[in-house]
């Protein structure tokens, strides 16, 4: 599956995407796997309340299932203006 990072998430991780082979059943489990990779991932995911997630381009919660998912994207909350 493709994992995309936007805005400061991308800046902390250091690149815009990863292709991962995961056994994670939910987005939260995927976050745990990614956080265990390196400190830069752990720092990017240290405060989940400051992140939003989209699963196959649909806003989702961190408990969203990953079965059959092709893309997960992480980004900060959007603001209007």
N, CA, C and O atoms as a DFTB+ gen file, in Angstrom:
324 C
 N C O
     1  1       0.851      -1.165       0.000
     2  2       0.000       0.000       0.000
     3  2       0.897       1.228       0.000
     4  3       2.011       1.197       0.524
     5  1       0.404       2.302      -0.590
     6  2       1.118       3.572      -0.574
     7  2       0.710       4.355       0.662
     8  3      -0.470       4.429       1.004
     9  1       1.699       4.940       1.326
    10  2       1.461       5.804       2.476
    11  2       2.004       7.179       2.093
    12  3       3.192       7.325       1.804
    13  1       1.136       8.176       2.092
    14  2       1.497       9.523       1.673
    15  2       1.565      10.445       2.879
    16  3       0.788      10.317       3.825
    17  1       2.514      11.383       2.829
    18  2       2.712      12.344       3.906
    19  2       2.638      13.753       3.329
    20  3       3.230      14.031       2.286
    21  1       1.911      14.642       4.004
    22  2       1.746      16.004       3.525
    23  2       2.152      17.014       4.593
    24  3       2.108      16.723       5.789
    25  1       2.545      18.197       4.149
    26  2       2.869      19.345       4.997
    27  2       3.969      18.986       5.994
    28  3       4.974      18.387       5.611
    29  1       3.794      19.343       7.265
    30  2       4.868      19.118       8.236
    31  2       5.113      17.639       8.508
    32  3       6.187      17.276       8.987
    33  1       4.150      16.786       8.215
    34  2       4.373      15.341       8.369
    35  2       5.470      14.911       7.396
    36  3       6.396      14.192       7.772
    37  1       5.360      15.351       6.160
    38  2       6.378      15.054       5.137
    39  2       7.728      15.642       5.546
    40  3       8.762      14.993       5.384
    41  1       7.722      16.859       6.072
    42  2       8.971      17.500       6.482
    43  2       9.663      16.715       7.589
    44  3      10.884      16.560       7.558
    45  1       8.920      16.225       8.550
    46  2       9.525      15.467       9.653
    47  2      10.045      14.106       9.195
    48  3      11.100      13.653       9.641
    49  1       9.303      13.463       8.309
    50  2       9.714      12.135       7.842
    51  2      10.825      12.245       6.797
    52  3      11.711      11.392       6.731
    53  1      10.770      13.290       5.990
    54  2      11.853      13.526       5.048
    55  2      11.584      13.096       3.623
    56  3      12.452      13.237       2.761
    57  1      10.404      12.577       3.359
    58  2      10.020      12.230       1.984
    59  2       8.490      12.156       1.898
    60  3       7.810      12.047       2.919
    61  1       7.956      12.217       0.669
    62  2       6.504      12.340       0.520
    63  2       5.715      11.043       0.567
    64  3       4.496      11.078       0.732
    65  1       6.380       9.890       0.425
    66  2       5.611       8.641       0.392
    67  2       6.489       7.448       0.720
    68  3       7.711       7.474       0.573
    69  1       5.815       6.404       1.170
    70  2       6.416       5.082       1.368
    71  2       5.492       4.073       0.715
    72  3       4.280       4.276       0.648
    73  1       6.059       3.010       0.244
    74  2       5.272       1.851      -0.163
    75  2       5.556       0.788       0.879
    76  3       6.702       0.376       1.057
    77  1       4.515       0.343       1.568
    78  2       4.701      -0.592       2.677
    79  2       3.931      -1.882       2.451
    80  3       2.864      -1.903       1.838
    81  1       4.500      -2.933       2.960
    82  2       3.831      -4.229       3.033
    83  2       3.541      -4.417       4.514
    84  3       4.462      -4.625       5.304
    85  1       2.292      -4.349       4.890
    86  2       1.941      -4.325       6.312
    87  2       0.950      -5.420       6.657
    88  3       0.167      -5.867       5.819
    89  1       1.003      -5.834       7.898
    90  2       0.023      -6.755       8.453
    91  2      -0.974      -6.011       9.340
    92  3      -1.833      -6.627       9.972
    93  1      -0.852      -4.678       9.383
    94  2      -1.726      -3.866      10.227
    95  2      -3.186      -4.014       9.789
    96  3      -3.497      -4.009       8.598
    97  1      -4.061      -4.143      10.767
    98  2      -5.493      -4.279      10.485
    99  2      -6.204      -2.933      10.475
   100  3      -7.268      -2.792       9.872
   101  1      -5.612      -1.939      11.145
   102  2      -6.224      -0.611      11.232
   103  2      -5.165       0.455      10.978
   104  3      -3.966       0.176      10.966
   105  1      -5.634       1.677      10.778
   106  2      -4.711       2.802      10.608
   107  2      -3.845       2.952      11.852
   108  3      -2.645       3.201      11.735
   109  1      -4.418       2.809      13.026
   110  2      -3.651       2.946      14.269
   111  2      -2.522       1.916      14.333
   112  3      -1.422       2.238      14.781
   113  1      -2.775       0.702      13.899
   114  2      -1.724      -0.319      13.877
   115  2      -0.645       0.038      12.853
   116  3       0.539      -0.204      13.088
   117  1      -1.045       0.606      11.733
   118  2      -0.077       1.071      10.737
   119  2       0.805       2.172      11.324
   120  3       2.021       2.167      11.132
   121  1       0.196       3.104      12.031
   122  2       0.951       4.176      12.682
   123  2       1.969       3.584      13.658
   124  3       3.111       4.041      13.712
   125  1       1.566       2.576      14.425
   126  2       2.491       1.934      15.366
   127  2       3.664       1.297      14.628
   128  3       4.806       1.410      15.071
   129  1       3.394       0.632      13.511
   130  2       4.467       0.029      12.709
   131  2       5.412       1.092      12.167
   132  3       6.632       0.948      12.240
   133  1       4.842       2.154      11.627
   134  2       5.673       3.219      11.071
   135  2       6.487       3.904      12.163
   136  3       7.667       4.194      11.964
   137  1       5.876       4.162      13.304
   138  2       6.570       4.826      14.409
   139  2       7.756       4.024      14.904
   140  3       8.734       4.594      15.385
   141  1       7.680       2.707      14.790
   142  2       8.769       1.839      15.252
   143  2       9.949       1.812      14.282
   144  3      11.019       1.315      14.631
   145  1       9.771       2.333      13.086
   146  2      10.835       2.310      12.074
   147  2      12.058       3.117      12.482
   148  3      13.173       2.600      12.542
   149  1      11.826       4.390      12.760
   150  2      12.906       5.331      13.059
   151  2      12.355       6.469      13.907
   152  3      11.142       6.656      14.000
   153  1      13.254       7.224      14.520
   154  2      12.845       8.347      15.353
   155  2      12.057       9.389      14.579
   156  3      11.129       9.984      15.126
   157  1      12.404       9.625      13.310
   158  2      11.699      10.658      12.547
   159  2      10.224      10.294      12.353
   160  3       9.367      11.178      12.349
   161  1       9.922       9.002      12.192
   162  2       8.530       8.565      12.094
   163  2       7.844       8.712      13.451
   164  3       6.712       9.187      13.539
   165  1       8.542       8.300      14.498
   166  2       7.972       8.411      15.846
   167  2       7.645       9.861      16.171
   168  3       6.615      10.145      16.783
   169  1       8.522      10.783      15.763
   170  2       8.268      12.200      16.016
   171  2       7.059      12.685      15.207
   172  3       6.229      13.432      15.726
   173  1       6.955      12.271      13.963
   174  2       5.836      12.707      13.114
   175  2       4.495      12.222      13.654
   176  3       3.482      12.908      13.518
   177  1       4.488      11.035      14.268
   178  2       3.239      10.451      14.758
   179  2       3.080      10.550      16.273
   180  3       2.251       9.850      16.854
   181  1       3.861      11.409      16.912
   182  2       3.840      11.474      18.375
   183  2       2.550      12.052      18.941
   184  3       2.199      11.755      20.083
   185  1       1.836      12.869      18.175
   186  2       0.594      13.475      18.651
   187  2      -0.492      13.265      17.600
   188  3      -0.665      14.090      16.702
   189  1      -1.212      12.174      17.715
   190  2      -2.228      11.846      16.711
   191  2      -3.375      12.850      16.686
   192  3      -4.088      12.946      15.687
   193  1      -3.562      13.594      17.766
   194  2      -4.624      14.604      17.759
   195  2      -4.294      15.746      16.794
   196  3      -5.176      16.524      16.430
   197  1      -3.037      15.847      16.381
   198  2      -2.616      16.887      15.446
   199  2      -2.590      16.376      14.007
   200  3      -2.096      17.061      13.112
   201  1      -3.119      15.182      13.786
   202  2      -3.105      14.573      12.455
   203  2      -4.504      14.191      11.993
   204  3      -5.399      13.920      12.794
   205  1      -4.657      14.181      10.696
   206  2      -5.845      13.636      10.048
   207  2      -5.371      12.541       9.113
   208  3      -4.205      12.499       8.720
   209  1      -6.287      11.659       8.767
   210  2      -5.939      10.542       7.892
   211  2      -7.026      10.367       6.838
   212  3      -8.213      10.568       7.099
   213  1      -6.589       9.991       5.649
   214  2      -7.516       9.628       4.575
   215  2      -7.156       8.224       4.106
   216  3      -5.982       7.898       3.929
   217  1      -8.168       7.406       3.911
   218  2      -7.996       6.036       3.435
   219  2      -8.637       5.963       2.053
   220  3      -9.835       6.200       1.897
   221  1      -7.832       5.636       1.066
   222  2      -8.298       5.653      -0.329
   223  2      -9.049       6.949      -0.653
   224  3     -10.121       6.938      -1.258
   225  1      -8.442       8.066      -0.226
   226  2      -8.893       9.427      -0.503
   227  2     -10.213       9.810       0.165
   228  3     -10.899      10.728      -0.285
   229  1     -10.564       9.101       1.242
   230  2     -11.740       9.439       2.041
   231  2     -11.296       9.676       3.485
   232  3     -10.576       8.857       4.056
   233  1     -11.724      10.793       4.074
   234  2     -11.368      11.037       5.471
   235  2     -11.810       9.867       6.327
   236  3     -12.891       9.311       6.135
   237  1     -10.956       9.499       7.277
   238  2     -11.230       8.326       8.106
   239  2     -10.715       8.574       9.518
   240  3     -10.033       9.563       9.785
   241  1     -11.057       7.659      10.409
   242  2     -10.547       7.669      11.779
   243  2      -9.365       6.712      11.868
   244  3      -9.132       5.900      10.972
   245  1      -8.631       6.824      12.957
   246  2      -7.467       5.961      13.139
   247  2      -7.847       4.509      13.414
   248  3      -6.987       3.630      13.361
   249  1      -9.112       4.244      13.705
   250  2      -9.548       2.858      13.878
   251  2     -10.110       2.267      12.585
   252  3     -10.667       1.170      12.595
   253  1      -9.966       2.995      11.470
   254  2     -10.467       2.508      10.177
   255  2      -9.723       1.245       9.748
   256  3      -8.504       1.164       9.898
   257  1     -10.443       0.268       9.220
   258  2      -9.792      -0.973       8.768
   259  2      -8.983      -0.744       7.494
   260  3      -9.294       0.140       6.696
   261  1      -7.942      -1.554       7.317
   262  2      -7.068      -1.428       6.158
   263  2      -7.238      -2.541       5.128
   264  3      -6.543      -2.542       4.112
   265  1      -8.133      -3.476       5.363
   266  2      -8.326      -4.581       4.412
   267  2      -8.689      -4.031       3.041
   268  3      -9.678      -3.311       2.901
   269  1      -7.904      -4.361       2.039
   270  2      -8.168      -3.948       0.673
   271  2      -7.796      -2.513       0.346
   272  3      -8.014      -2.066      -0.780
   273  1      -7.248      -1.792       1.288
   274  2      -6.891      -0.385       1.080
   275  2      -5.622      -0.283       0.245
   276  3      -4.680      -1.054       0.431
   277  1      -5.607       0.681      -0.681
   278  2      -4.437       0.885      -1.532
   279  2      -3.626       2.112      -1.124
   280  3      -2.437       2.196      -1.432
   281  1      -4.259       3.069      -0.431
   282  2      -3.565       4.312      -0.104
   283  2      -4.031       4.868       1.232
   284  3      -5.227       4.923       1.516
   285  1      -3.067       5.279       2.047
   286  2      -3.346       5.966       3.309
   287  2      -2.541       7.262       3.279
   288  3      -1.356       7.251       2.948
   289  1      -3.177       8.369       3.620
   290  2      -2.504       9.667       3.627
   291  2      -2.624      10.309       5.002
   292  3      -3.679      10.265       5.634
   293  1      -1.526      10.905       5.452
   294  2      -1.486      11.603       6.734
   295  2      -1.195      13.075       6.481
   296  3      -0.335      13.420       5.671
   297  1      -1.928      13.945       7.189
   298  2      -1.768      15.380       6.995
   299  2      -2.296      16.100       8.219
   300  3      -3.078      15.537       8.985
   301  1      -1.866      17.363       8.414
   302  2      -2.408      18.145       9.524
   303  2      -3.841      18.576       9.216
   304  3      -4.270      18.532       8.063
   305  1      -4.576      18.990      10.243
   306  2      -5.952      19.459      10.010
   307  2      -5.950      20.634       9.024
   308  3      -5.047      21.471       9.026
   309  1      -6.968      20.666       8.203
   310  2      -7.094      21.747       7.221
   311  2      -7.792      22.930       7.863
   312  3      -8.663      22.769       8.717
   313  1      -7.400      24.106       7.444
   314  2      -8.062      25.299       7.932
   315  2      -8.646      26.058       6.755
   316  3      -8.147      25.974       5.633
   317  1      -9.682      26.780       7.019
   318  2     -10.299      27.590       5.963
   319  2      -9.752      28.991       5.982
   320  3      -8.978      29.365       6.864
   321  1     -10.159      29.759       5.004
   322  2      -9.695      31.125       5.069
   323  2      -9.779      31.877       3.845
   324  3      -9.403      33.049       3.813
